[in-house]
Amino acid sequence: MERSFLIFLLANLLCLPFWAQNKPADIKYSSNFTQLLTDSQGYIKGGLYDRAKVSLLQILKLARTPEEKKEVNLKLAEVEANLGNLSQAYNYYKQSLQLALETGDKETADFCKTSIDIIDSYNDGKTLRQTGKYKESIIKFREALLGSDLINNNILKIKTLRQESLVYMDMNNYQAFLEENIKANEIAKAINNSIEIILTINNIGHYYSLIDNINLAIENFDNAILLSNREGMPTYVIFDTYYNGAVVNIEIGNYDKAIEYLSFALEIIAKDKSNSYYVTSLSNLGSTYLKRALTSGNKEDYDRAFDYFNQALSAAARTGNEPFQVAVLNNIGSLKAHLEENLDALYYLNKARILAEKIKLNAYLVSIYTNIGIIYARQGDYQNSSLYYDKAINLALSENEDRTLWESYLEKGNLLKKQGKLTEARFYYLNSINIIESLRSKLSMEEDKASFLGSDKRLNAYHNLIDLLINLNKEKGDQNYLTQAFSFTERAKSRAFLDSIESSNLEKEIPADLKLINQEKEIMSDMSKLYTRLIAPDLPEDERITILQEVKSLEDKLDNIKRQIRSQNPAYANLTYPEIITYEQASKEFVKSKTAVFTFVVGEDSAYGFALTGQGLKVYPIPVRSDLRLRVINHRKAISDTDNREFQSGRELYDLLLKPGMVEGIKNLIIIPDDILNLLPFETLLTGSQPDDWLIKNYTVYYAPSLSSLRELANHQNRNNRAKPQHNLLA
C-alpha cells in the first residue's frame, strides 16, 4: 500500500580527491627531508591519503627553511583536497602562497593563487546552485574548470565537474548529469583517486535509477560497494555506497539485501543523529521491514518496522525536517492500515497529508491520497474513497509519477469492483497493468523483473482483473470475457521470461518518439477523467452513453498511438508491448486431440483453473492461496513418508485442480502452475479410488512457465537453428 521514502544519496558533494600539480621551481633540500617527502608522495599516489597526512604533519615539524615549509604546505593542500576537506586545503594553499612570495618562487605562487581562485569559484557556484540560480552557478563552475585546466589541477577539476553535474540534475538534464560524471570518473581513474572513482560511480548509478534502468543502477552501486572496502576509505564514502545499494534493492523487492545494506549504513552514521540521512536510514529500514512483512506475514518484521518508524519520526521532529516527517507519518499510517488498525491509520495519514499539502510535497501526496482512499473504502465510505483516489491519480498524472500511479489505478479499480461497476473497474485495472509493465520493461535482468512483479502487490492488478472478467462472463454470458481472462493470465506469467529472451537480442533499447509517448500519457489522462465523470451519482443515461462513446474513441486513438510506436521503433515496442499468445493461437498451436492445457491463477481472494481442450475453454474456481498452501504441504508430507499408504490429499487435489477440466480421450497434460502450485508434483495426484491410481500412470505430464514462453522458446530455437550451418554428424 505504501511507498517507502526513498532518497537517493548523491555522492557526497563535499568530498575532494587527488590532483596532479605543476612542479614548483627546483630547490635544494636536506637529504633526510627529501626522503621523507618522497615517502609521503608514495602514499598520495597509492591513494592512502590519511597516511600521507600523518606523514606530512610530522615532516612539517622537521621543516626548517621557508622552502621546506612551502613544499610541505603544498603537499598538505593536495592531501586535504583528496580527503574532501576543501577548507583545510584552502588554508594550506594560502600558507604555501605566502611562503612562495617570501622566497620569490613565482611559479608556485601562481599555482597556489589560481587554486585559491578555483575554490572560491567552486564555493560560489555551489551556493548559487543551492539557491536555485542555475545559470549563474554554471558560469562559476566554468570559471573553476578553466582555472583547473590552466594549472593542471585535476582534483579540483573532478570536484567541479561533479558539483556542476548536480546543477544539470536539478535542471532535469540527466544526460548532461551523466556526461559530467563520466568525465570526472575518467580523470579519477587516470590519477588513481579511489574516492572520486567511487563517488562518480555512485552518481552514474543514480543517473540510471533516475531513468528507471534499475539493472545498470544496481551494477554501478555494487561496483561502488566493492571499491569502498579499500583501506583508508572515508566513512561518508562507505555510507553512500551501501545506502544507494540498499535503495535500489528496495525498488526491485530484494528486501533481505536492502536490510543488510541499510543496517550497515545506519551503523556508520549513528553517531551523528543530526544528519538528515540518519532519519532517512531509519525510515527506509522501517519501510523495508514492512515490505518484507507483507510478503512473509512475519509479525516480528511488523514490530521492527514500527520501531524504526518511531525512531525516525522522533529524529525528524528534533531536527525540524518536515519532508521527513511527512514520509515517516505516511509509512506509519501504511503500517497501521496493514494491521487493520484503521482509525490509527487515518490519524497518521491525515497528519502526513496536512503537512505535505502545506509544503507542497506533491510526489508524496500521491501515495498519501491513495492510502487514505484505501482506509475509507474499508470503512464503506465510497464517496470519500473515490475522491482521494481521483486526487492521487490526477496529481500523479500531472507529476509523471508512474511509480505510484499504478497503485492509485489499482485501488480505484478495486473500489469500483466492490461497488459492482465492473466495466469502469476494468479500465482502471488495465491502466494499472500497463504502467506496471512499462516500468518493468525498463529492467533488464530476468531475476530483477521477477522480483519486481512479485513485490508489493503488483500481481494483484492481474488477479483482480482476471476475477472481474470471469464475473462479467457470469453476468453477461459472453465467452469473450473468459478468453480475455486467459490472455491476462498469460501476461502475468510470461513477462519476465519473454523479456529476458527479447533482451538477449537487443543490446540497447532505443526510446520511442517522445511526442508519441506523451500523447499516450495524455490520452490515458483524458480517459481517466471521463471514467471519473462516468461514476458520478445520478448521471443521466444520455450523458452516460456520450461518455462511453468518447471513451471508445480515445481507446481507438490509444491503439493507433501504440501502432505508430511499433512501426517507428519495433525494438522499443517489442519490449514495452511484448507479444502474448491469445486463446485462439494457444488452441491452434497446443491443443491437439489428446492434449489438454491447464493453467492456474492463485490469489489471496480468488483463484481459478483454466482448461484448454478440444472442446474449448473452461474456467472454474479453485481454493485460494491460504487453503491451497495447506493442501499442498500436507500432500508433499504424505508422498514423502515411505510408510504412508493413505493419499486422500492427492485425490482431493485432483478433484479440485484437474477433474473439472478433464474430457474424454486426453493423454497429454501441459501444466502451467502458479504460486504454491509450483511445489506440487501433479504426477502424484490420484485419479481414482485405489491407492496406486497415480496420474502419471494414465497421462504424460509436461510443465511450462506459460504458453507464450513455451512458444517463444520454440521460435527462438528455430531461429537459432536456421542461423547455423547444418553439418552431418557421425556417432
C-alpha positions, -999 to 999 in steps of 0.1 A, spaced: 0 0 0 26 25 10 56 36 -10 87 38 11 105 71 13 135 66 -10 161 94 -11 190 86 -33 221 99 -17 241 116 -44 278 110 -39 286 134 -10 293 166 -28 318 179 -3 344 152 -10 375 161 -29 402 138 -41 436 138 -59 452 162 -83 484 164 -103 501 197 -97 527 216 -115 562 212 -101 575 243 -83 609 257 -90 638 234 -82 650 239 -46 677 220 -27 665 203 4 683 182 31 686 145 20 666 133 50 638 158 43 638 148 6 634 112 15 605 118 39 588 139 13 593 112 -13 577 86 10 546 108 16 543 113 -22 542 75 -25 512 74 -1 495 100 -22 500 81 -54 487 49 -37 455 68 -26 465 64 11 457 100 20 453 95 57 488 80 59 501 108 37 486 134 60 501 119 92 535 117 75 534 153 62 523 167 95 554 150 110 576 163 82 562 199 88 576 198 123 611 189 108 610 216 82 635 244 89 637 266 59 609 286 42 614 264 11 608 232 30 578 246 48 564 258 15 567 224 -1 551 206 28 522 230 29 516 225 -8 516 187 -3 492 190 26 468 211 5 469 183 -21 462 157 5 433 176 22 417 181 -12 420 144 -18 403 138 15 375 161 7 385 189 31 384 219 9 386 245 37 418 229 51 432 227 16 424 264 11 443 273 42 474 253 32 473 269 -3 473 303 14 503 294 36 522 279 7 514 311 -13 528 333 14 560 313 16 563 312 -22 561 350 -23 587 353 5 611 331 -13 605 346 -48 590 313 -62 567 329 -87 556 295 -103 544 281 -70 528 314 -60 508 314 -93 498 278 -88 486 284 -53 468 317 -62 449 300 -90 440 271 -68 426 295 -42 406 313 -70 393 279 -82 380 270 -47 363 304 -44 346 300 -78 336 264 -68 321 276 -35 302 304 -52 288 280 -78 277 257 -51 259 285 -32 242 297 -63 230 262 -71 216 258 -36 196 290 -41 182 278 -75 203 302 -96 214 275 -120 227 296 -149 249 318 -127 260 286 -109 272 271 -142 292 302 -150 311 300 -117 318 263 -122 330 271 -157 355 296 -143 367 269 -119 371 244 -147 391 269 -168 414 276 -139 419 238 -132 428 232 -168 452 262 -168 473 248 -139 465 211 -145 449 208 -111 429 176 -117 415 171 -82 397 204 -83 386 197 -119 370 164 -108 352 181 -79 339 209 -101 327 185 -128 308 165 -102 293 196 -85 284 211 -118 267 178 -128 242 183 -99 231 216 -114 222 197 -146 204 171 -125 184 199 -107 175 212 -142 163 177 -152 191 175 -178 200 139 -169 222 133 -199 245 162 -190 245 150 -154 257 116 -167 283 131 -191 299 153 -164 303 123 -141 318 101 -168 344 128 -175 352 131 -138 353 93 -134 378 90 -163 401 117 -147 398 100 -113 409 67 -129 438 83 -146 452 97 -114 442 66 -93 419 85 -70 397 58 -54 374 82 -35 364 101 -66 361 69 -87 336 56 -61 317 89 -59 313 93 -96 302 57 -100 276 64 -74 263 93 -94 264 73 -126 243 47 -107 220 74 -96 215 85 -132 204 51 -142 180 49 -113 165 83 -124 158 69 -159 145 36 -144 173 14 -158 174 -5 -125 198 -31 -137 226 -7 -146 219 13 -114 225 -19 -94 256 -28 -114 272 7 -106 262 7 -69 275 -29 -65 308 -18 -81 310 12 -57 304 -11 -27 333 -34 -38 357 -4 -42 347 12 -9 362 -18 10 397 -4 4 419 6 33 416 42 44 383 49 27 364 78 44 332 67 63 310 90 43 320 73 11 313 39 25 279 51 38 270 65 3 277 32 -14 258 10 9 229 34 12 225 37 -26 228 -1 -29 200 -5 -4 177 20 -20 178 3 -54 173 -32 -39 142 -19 -22 129 -8 -56 131 -43 -70 119 -61 -39 152 -76 -28 144 -68 9 170 -91 26 199 -74 8 183 -39 13 181 -46 51 217 -58 52 230 -27 34 208 -2 54 218 -17 87 254 -13 79 249 23 66 230 31 98 258 18 119 282 41 102 261 72 106 245 65 140 269 88 159 256 119 141 219 119 148 215 154 134 225 142 99 194 140 77 205 106 64 202 92 99 165 98 97 163 85 62 181 53 70 158 47 99 127 53 78 139 31 49 147 3 73 112 6 87 98 6 51 119 -24 41 108 -45 71 72 -35 64 75 -46 27 91 -79 38 63 -84 64 38 -80 36 53 -109 17 63 -131 47 35 -123 71 62 -123 99 49 -104 129 85 -96 140 90 -77 108 59 -56 115 73 -49 150 107 -39 137 91 -17 111 71 2 137 101 6 160 123 21 132 95 44 121 91 58 156 128 64 159 128 81 125 98 103 135 115 114 167 147 122 149 129 142 122 110 162 148 142 170 167 158 185 135 126 201 123 128 183 89 92 185 76 96 164 44 110 135 65 81 138 90 57 135 61 74 104 49 75 87 82 39 96 91 28 81 58 48 50 65 33 46 100 -2 51 85 5 24 60 17 0 87 -14 6 108 -35 1 77 -19 -33 70 -26 -43 106 -62 -32 100 -60 -5 127 -80 18 105 -86 47 129 -49 49 139 -40 47 102 -63 77 93 -48 97 122 -12 93 109 -22 96 72 -41 129 77 -12 143 97 10 134 68 -15 149 43 -18 182 61 19 187 64 26 176 28 -1 199 14 15 228 34 50 222 20 37 211 -15 53 177 -14 34 165 -44 52 133 -52 45 120 -17 9 133 -17 1 107 -44 9 79 -20 -8 96 9 -41 102 -10 -41 66 -22 -36 53 13 -64 75 27 -87 62 -1 -80 26 9 -89 33 45 -122 50 35 -130 21 12 -125 -3 41 -149 17 62 -175 17 34 -172 54 28 -170 50 -10 -176 87 -18 -145 99 2 -125 69 -10 -132 77 -47 -125 114 -40 -90 106 -27 -82 81 -54 -91 107 -80 -69 132 -63 -40 107 -63 -45 98 -100 -47 134 -112 -17 145 -92 4 115 -103 -5 122 -140 5 159 -136 38 149 -119 45 119 -141 47 97 -110 43 63 -127 59 46 -97 29 54 -76 3 59 -102 -1 21 -109 -13 16 -73 -37 45 -74 -53 30 -106 -54 -4 -89 -71 8 -58 -97 28 -77 -104 -4 -97 -108 -23 -65 -133 3 -52 -154 2 -84 -153 -36 -85 -166 -37 -49 -194 -14 -60 -203 -37 -88 -192 -12 -115 -172 -38 -134 -169 -21 -167 -154 10 -151 -132 -10 -128 -118 -29 -159 -104 4 -173 -85 12 -141 -71 -23 -138 -59 -21 -174 -42 13 -167 -25 -1 -136 -12 -32 -156 0 -10 -185 20 12 -161 34 -18 -142 46 -34 -175 60 -2 -187 81 2 -155 91 -35 -157 102 -33 -193 130 -9 -181 145 -36 -160 169 -58 -179 178 -87 -157 153 -116 -155 156 -121 -118 150 -84 -112 119 -85 -134 105 -114 -115 111 -98 -81 96 -65 -94 64 -81 -104 62 -102 -72 70 -74 -48 44 -52 -32 10 -61 -47 16 -56 -84 3 -91 -93 -30 -81 -76 -38 -59 -107 -37 -90 -129 -55 -113 -104 -83 -88 -97 -88 -81 -134 -90 -118 -142 -116 -123 -114 -135 -93 -127 -136 -107 -163 -148 -141 -151 -176 -123 -131 -185 -103 -163 -188 -136 -181 -212 -149 -154 -232 -117 -156 -234 -113 -193 -228 -148 -206 -202 -135 -231 -174 -161 -237 -151 -133 -249 -146 -123 -212 -131 -157 -205 -107 -155 -234 -96 -121 -221 -91 -136 -187 -69 -163 -202 -49 -135 -220 -42 -117 -188 -32 -150 -171 -6 -153 -198 5 -117 -194 11 -122 -157 30 -154 -162 50 -146 -193 66 -112 -188 99 -120 -171 106 -149 -194 97 -132 -227 116 -100 -217 147 -120 -209 146 -137 -243 139 -104 -261 167 -85 -243 192 -112 -254 185 -100 -289 187 -63 -281 219 -48 -268 202 -14 -262 166 -3 -263 162 29 -283 134 51 -268 104 56 -289 94 91 -302 88 111 -270 60 130 -287 41 97 -291 49 87 -256 35 120 -243 4 116 -264 -1 81 -250 0 96 -214 -24 124 -224 -49 100 -238 -47 79 -206 -53 110 -185 -83 120 -206 -97 85 -203 -93 87 -165 -112 119 -163 -140 105 -184 -143 75 -161 -144 98 -131 -174 115 -147 -189 82 -155 -192 70 -119 -209 102 -107 -242 95 -89 -275 102 -108 -257 105 -142 -283 109 -169 -284 79 -193 -279 101 -225 -248 116 -209 -235 82 -199 -238 70 -235 -220 100 -248 -191 95 -223 -188 58 -233 -186 68 -269 -158 93 -261 -140 66 -241 -143 42 -271 -129 70 -294 -99 75 -270 -93 37 -268 -91 37 -307 -66 66 -305 -46 48 -279 -44 17 -301 -33 39 -330 -5 55 -309 8 21 -300 8 10 -336 28 42 -345 53 34 -318 56 -1 -330 61 9 -366 86 37 -358 106 17 -333 99 -21 -333 127 -27 -308 111 -4 -282 76 -16 -289 86 -53 -285 100 -46 -251 71 -23 -240 43 -44 -255 57 -79 -258 38 -105 -278 15 -126 -256 -2 -157 -270 -40 -154 -275 -66 -180 -267 -71 -187 -304 -34 -191 -310 -30 -213 -280 -59 -236 -291 -44 -239 -326 -8 -245 -316 -10 -265 -284 -44 -282 -281 -45 -314 -301 -70 -343 -299 -52 -359 -270 -36 -328 -253 -51 -305 -227 -36 -274 -212 -42 -265 -175 -31 -231 -163 -38 -217 -129 -41 -183 -112 -38 -183 -74 -46 -152 -54 -54 -142 -19 -91 -137 -25 -98 -156 -57 -82 -185 -76 -90 -202 -109 -81 -230 -132 -82 -226 -170 -86 -258 -190 -80 -257 -228 -92 -288 -246 -106 -297 -280 -140 -288 -266 -129 -252 -258 -120 -232 -228 -134 -239 -193 -127 -217 -163 -136 -230 -128 -128 -218 -92 -101 -235 -71 -92 -229 -35 -75 -196 -27 -38 -193 -17 -41 -200 20 -62 -231 15 -40 -245 -13 -9 -239 7 -21 -262 34 -33 -289 10 0 -289 -10 21 -291 22 0 -320 35 3 -339 2 40 -334 0 43 -348 35 21 -378 26 41 -388 -5 75 -383 12 65 -407 41 76 -442 29 54 -459 54 23 -440 44 -4 -457 23 -32 -431 26 -32 -404 -1 -65 -387 3 -49 -354 -2 -39 -364 -37 -74 -374 -46 -88 -341 -32 -63 -320 -52 -70 -339 -84 -108 -333 -79 -102 -296 -72 -75 -288 -98 -78 -311 -128 -111 -331 -128 -133 -301 -136 -115 -295 -169 -109 -331 -180 -126 -345 -211 -126 -380 -227 -95 -391 -247 -69 -368 -231 -35 -384 -227 -11 -354 -225 -12 -327 -200 6 -293 -202 6 -279 -167 12 -242 -161 13 -239 -123 11 -207 -102 23 -197 -67 22 -226 -43 13 -250 -71 48 -247 -84 57 -270 -55 31 -296 -63 42 -327 -83 10 -332 -103 21 -367 -113 15 -378 -78 -22 -369 -77 -47 -398 -76 -73 -400 -103 -93 -429 -87 -102 -446 -55 -73 -471 -54 -40 -462 -36 -20 -465 -67 -42 -446 -92 -14 -421 -98 -19 -395 -125 14 -405 -142 0 -440 -150 -25 -426 -174 -11 -393 -185 21 -378 -198 28 -346 -179 47 -315 -192 54 -283 -173 58 -248 -187 61 -213 -172 34 -201 -197 23 -210 -232 37 -177 -245 71 -187 -231 68 -222 -245 60 -208 -280 88 -182 -278 113 -208 -268 104 -229 -297 106 -200 -321 139 -188 -305 153 -223 -310 141 -224 -346 157 -190 -354 190 -201 -339 189 -234 -359 182 -215 -391 211 -192 -384 235 -220 -380 250 -241 -409 239 -277 -409 265 -304 -405 262 -342 -407 274 -358 -375 287 -393 -371 281 -411 -338 
